[in-house]
Amino acid sequence: MFISVLELFKIGIGPSSSHTMGPMAAAREFFDRLREYLAAHQYNRATHIRCVLKGSLAFTGRGHATDRAVALGLHGYTPVGVADEDVDAVVDRIWNEHNIAVDDSHTVMFSPARHIVFDHGEPLSAHPNGMIFELIGQSDEVLLSETYFSIGGGFICTLAEIEQLVAPLKMNSAVSCPHPFDTAGSMLQMATDSGLSIAAMKRINEREYLSDDALNQGLDSIWQTMQRCIEAGLTAEGVLPGDLSLARRAKRLHDQLQANPDQANLNDWLCAYAMAVNEENAAGHRVVTAPTNGAAGVIPAVLYYFVVHEGGSQEQVREFLLTAAAIGGIIKHRSSISGAEVGCQGEVGAAAAMAAAGLCAVRNGTPQQIENAAEIALEHHLGMTCDPVKGLVQVPCIERNGFGAIKAHTAASLAIRGSGDHFMPLDSCIAAMKQTGLEMSEKFKETSLGGLAVSITEC
């Protein structure tokens, strides 16, 4: 199993990696297939494009801007490309357009309000985040169809691909990697045998696919985007989008900490940084999947605190991200990082495990201590549900990232003071998370049908 650090950490926009970035990427891929199909046919019997959203995408898609994402993708936009745009202005423009110019010779009708269907029936069996794209002909026949699944962290796959996968993700073979670990146990054994750190093994594996310079540039770009996201969130004010009318709080909290730093503690700073990121995410602005948008604040908060308050270096930032990615890749391979599949334990829980491992690494932890830190952080998120109120990534998601960062920092501190020997292996904890997710009611897996989402008293 090999999943690149530059794939696990992806630059895009909020509010959701699985409900916004994934559907946008799927729509863009279908747009490319559509263009090939129409170019191969000398006559055009097509009338319109239809997208049917299934499962969690149907139930929380409006709150997670899935319809906006689909419209953007079908107009040729990608998550990373549109991050530089005024997204609201782009959406306002394309929302009222009723046709898509596929190429110089073909135009197909598409009206988002009419042709994006939120299907609240049974989800597709392969994954709860399913979507069906269709090109419809003049007699209402389906000329071209593709089913996609958004499998967490902005990753997508087709129906044919997901049926061939052992784990719910696309990945490169690790056969050519010098250190092809796919479990925490094999990772520790390879570290012992090679005498290398986890970050060093991950870097060597990455070099099978890209140069050292390209890797460093990618890591630095990820960190720069994380920093800009925190700093933008710490200066922004106003009310976040959606029916909750929730005011931003990160700036006010940060202003209080700066005014009275002697009265501020670690938890205060971590919450300010994490909430800043997730307020930016909720606003639909530029973020980094870490490993998802819903958990995008945990890793940046822990890393930002380490750099700003403890003087962390650029090389340590790279070490942190490589270590975190090694842990995140194992979690994604052995279980899931999709809230629609396993609940928030797979999002904030995975992010906390990754952050704890990264922090332990830059504090000179051994591979055994790093694995212990990741296990502690993940263990204390087991069973966490994903129950967004009104389908928005605001309650409980924004505060939850602050608490995830705190748990990550605590886990790293506990692990670094131990020997690395511990009772529960990380692999067993990941297996427990997967089983817990399988047994968790669908009401608690990003459908807004249970938990906090149905516990608000309407006045």
N, C-alpha and C positions, 0 to 999 in steps of 0.2 A: 504494500500500500504506500503510495506517495501522493501527498497533497501539498502543494507549494504554500509557503508562507504568504506569497503574493496573491494566492487565490483565497486563502482563508481570511486574510485582511484585504477587503476590496473597498475602493472609494466609490461612493454613490450618494444617493439621497434618501431621506426619510419619507415616511415614518417606519417602514418595515422592510427588512431584507427579503422575507418570504412572501409578503403580500404586496410589496411595491417593486423592489428591485428584480425579484424573480419573474413576476408577471411581465414587467417591462422587457426583460431579456427574452422571454418566451415570445412575446408579441413581435419583437424585432426579428427574431429567428424565423417566425412564420412569415413576416413581411418579405424576408429574403427568399424563402421558398415560394412564396406567391409570385414574386418577380420572375423567378426561374420558370415557374409553371406557365405564366402568361406569355413569356418570351418563346416558349416551345410550342405554343398553339397559335396558328395563323388567324383564327377567328376568336372573338371574345364573347362567350356566352355568359360571362360572370355579371352578376348584378350587385352583390354586396358581401361584406365580411361579417361574420357573426362570432362572438366569443361567449361561451357559456362557462361561468365560474361555478365550481362545485365545492362542497364541504366547507371548510373553514374560510376559504376565499369568498364564498357566498355570504356567510353569516357576518363576517367582520370586514369584508372588502371595502365597503363604503367608508368606514372609519379609518381604514388603513390605506385609503387612496388607491385601491386596486384598479378601479375603473379609469382613473387618471393615468395610471401607469400603463395600462393596456393601450389607451389612446396614444400615449407618447411613443410606445414601442412600435405601433402600427404606422406611425408617421416617421419612423426611421431613427428615433432617439434611443440612446443607451443610457444606463444609469450613470456611468462615469462621464459621458459626454454632456448630459443635461445638467450635471452638477455645476457647471460653469454658467448656466443660463438663469434668467429670471423665470423659474418654473411656473409660477402662477400666471405670468403673462403668456408663456407658451401655451399652457393649458387653455386659458381664456380664448386664445386665437384658434386653436385646433378644435375646441369643443363645439364651436358653431359652424365648422366646416362639415359638409355632408359628403365629401368625396376625398379619396386619397389618390394622388398621382403616383402610381406604382413605378412607371417609367415614362419615357417620352411618348409612348404609343398607347398606354393603358391607364385608365382611370376606373376605380372601383368605389361604389358607394359605401360609406361607413359613417354612421351617426352614433356617437357613444351612448346617448340616452336611449336609443332604440335597439342598438345591436349588441350591447353588452348585457347579458342575462345573468341575474343572480339567482341561481337554482338552489332552493332550500330543501330539495329532496335528498335522497340517499347520496352520500359521497362516493366517489370512485374507490374501488376496493384497494388499489395499489398504494394510495397515499391520500391523506385528507386535504391536501392542497392541489387540487386538480383543475385544469382548465382545457376546454375544447375549442380550438379555432377552426372555422370552416369558411370556405369560399363557396357561395351559393350561386347557382345558375338561374337562368330565366324561368325555368319550370320548377323552381324551388328545389332542384336537385343539388346534392353536395358534390362539387367538382374537386375539391381539395380539402383534406381534413388532417389535423394533427392534434394529438392529446399531449399536453405537457404537465409536469408536476414541479412545483416549487418546493424543494426539499430542505430548505433552511440555509441561511447565510447568503442568499442570492444565487445559490446553485439551482440549476434546472436539469431535467432530463425528460425524454419522451416516454411514451408508454412502452415502446419496444425496448428502450434502454433499461427502464426500471425493472422490467420482467427478467432481465438477464443479470441483475446485480445481486450479489450476496448482501451487501450493505447498501442502504438507501442513498447512494451518491455515485457520481462519476469520479474516477480517479485514474492516475497513471500507474502503470506497473512499477513496483519497486525492485524488480529483478536486477536492473542495472545499477541500483544504488549501493554504495559500499556498506551502508548501515541500514538495511531494509526492515527496521522494526515496525511492527503493527500492533503491538501490545506494550503496556508499560513494563511488563516482565522482560520481554525481549530487549526493550530499550535499555534497561538497567544491566542486563547481561552483556550487551554490546559495549556499553560504557565501561564496564569492568574489564572486558577483554581488550579493548582498544586503549584504555587509559584516557579517553577523550571526554569532554563535557557533553551534555545533551545539545547545547547550542552548536558546538563544534561538529558533532555528527550531523545535525540538521543542515548546517552550512555545506558540508561535504556532499550530502545528498542533493541539495539544491543546485550545486555546481554541475551536476549531470545534465541539467536542463538550461542553465544560463550562466553567464560569466560572473565572476566575483564583483566586478564593477556594476553590472546590471542589478545584481542582488542588492548591493549596498545602496544604489540609487533608489530601488524600489522600497527598501526598508526606510530610508530617510524620507521618501515621499509620504509613506504611510504615517510616520511620526509627525511630520510637518502638518499633515492634514488633521491629525488628532489634536495637535496643539492649537491650530487655528479654530477648530471646532470648540474647544474649551474656552478659548479667549473670546470668541464671538458670543458664546452663551453667557459668559460672565459680564458682558456689557449690554446685552439685549434686555429690553423691557416689553411690557404689553401682555396681551391675552393670547393664549395658544389657540390654534384653529379647533373647531368642533363645538358640539353642543354643551360641553361641560363649562365653558367660559372660565377656564382655569388660568390664573395669572402666573406668569413666570416668577420664580423665586430665587434662582441662582445668583443673580446680580445683587439683590438685596442682602442675601446671606454673605456673599463675598465682601461686599462693602462693609458689613458689620465686622467681619474677621480682620479686614485690613485696618479698620479704625481702632480695634482693640486686640492686637495680635497676642498680647500676654494672656488674654482670656480665651483664646482659641485653642482647641485641641486637634489632634490628628483626625478624629471623626468628623469634625466640622469642615476641615479642608477637603477631605475625601468626598463628603456629600456635596459640597459646593461644586467641585470639579465634575463629579459624575452627573449631577443634576443639570449642569450647564450643557453637557453633551446631549443628554436625553431631551432637554427642552429644544435644542436645535433639531434633533431628530423628529420630535413631535411637530415641529414647524415645517417639516419637509425640506430641511436644508442639508448641506453636504455633511456626511458622516463617513466613518469607516466601519464596515462590519467587523465586529470584534467579540465573538465570531458572527454575531447577528446585529441588526439594528436595535432590536428591543433590549439588547444587553450591551449596547455600544459605549456606555459610559464607564464600565467597570475597569477595563484595562487601561484606557487613557488616564483615568483618575489616579490609579495606583502609580503608573509610570510618571505622570506629570508631577505628583508629589515627590517622587524619588529624585527627579531632575531638579525641580525648583527649590525644594526644601533641603535636599541632601546632597546636591551637587553632582548628580549623575552625569556621566559623560556620553558622547555620541556612540562610542563603541559599546558602552553598557546598554544603551537603548537598543542597539542591534541584537545584543546578547539576550536581552529581555524578550524581544519580539520573536526571535528564533526559538527560544525555549518555550514560550507560550504557544507558538504554532505547533511544536512537536506534541505538546499535550492536547491541544485542540484537535489535531489531526487524528490522534488515537480515539478521542471521545467521539468524533464524527464517524469514524470507521466502525467502532464497536457499538455505538448506540445512535444518538441523533442530537443535533443542535436545533431542531425545529420545535417551537412551542406548540404547533398544531399536531405534532406527533407524540411528544413526551411531556408537554407542559413546560413551565418556566424553569424547571430544574435543568432542562437542556439548553436554555439560553443564559440566564444569569448564573445558574450553577456552573455551566461550562466556562463562562467568562471568568468567574471567580477562581476556578481551578487553574485556568491559564495564567491569570494575573498573579496568583500565589506562587506558581512555579517560576514565572519570570522574575518576581521580586526576590525569591529565594536564590535564584541563580546569580543575580547581580550583587547579592550579599555574600557571594562565595560559598554558597551551599553545595554540598556534594550531590551527585545524581540521586542518591537514596533520599537525601533531605528534600530535594526538589519534588520527587515523586510523592513523598509524604505530605508536603505542603499542598499539592494538587488534590490529594485524596481527602485531606481535612476539609478543604474548601468545598469540594463537591459533596462530601458526605452530609454537610450541614445545609444543603439545599435540596436533599432528596425529598420527593413528594410535593415540591412547590408547584402549584397550579398556575395556569395561564388564563386569567379571567378578566380581561380588560373591560372596563366600564364603558358602555356605549360603543364598544369596538374600537376605542381610541388607545394609543400608546401613551397615556398620561397617568391614569390611576389603575393599578398601583405601580406602573412601570418606572416612572421617573425616580421616585423615592427608593424603589427596590434596587436600582443601580447603585445608589449611595450605600445601601446596606450590603450589597454584594461586594463593593470595594472594601468596606470595613472588614467583612469576613475574610476576604482574600489577604488583606494585610495581617490580620490576626493569625491566619493559617500559616503564612510565611514565617511570622515571628515564633510561633510554636515549633515549627519544624526545624528552624535554624538553631534552636536551643536544644534540640534532641540529637540523637545519634543517627537517625535515619531508619532505625529499626522500629517497626510498628505493627499493630495487630492486623488491620484491614488493608489489603493491597488495593492500589488504585484500580486495577483491572476488575476486582470484585465489586468495587463501588460503582464503576461504570456499568457492569452487568446488572446491579441492583437498580440503577437509574433506568435502564432500558426496560426491565421487567415492571418496575413501578409505572412507567409510561404506558406500557401495554395494558395494564390493569386499570389505569386511570379512566374515569368516565369521560366521554367525549365532551360533556358539559364544561370540563375544566381544561380543555385543550384548544384555546384560542377561538372559541365559538361565541363567547359572551352569553352562554346559556345557563351559567351557574356561578356560584361563589359571589364575589363582590359585585359582579356585573348585574345580578338580580337582587341585590340586597339593599338597594337605595330606596328610601321612602320618597315617593313622588308627592309633592305638595301642590 
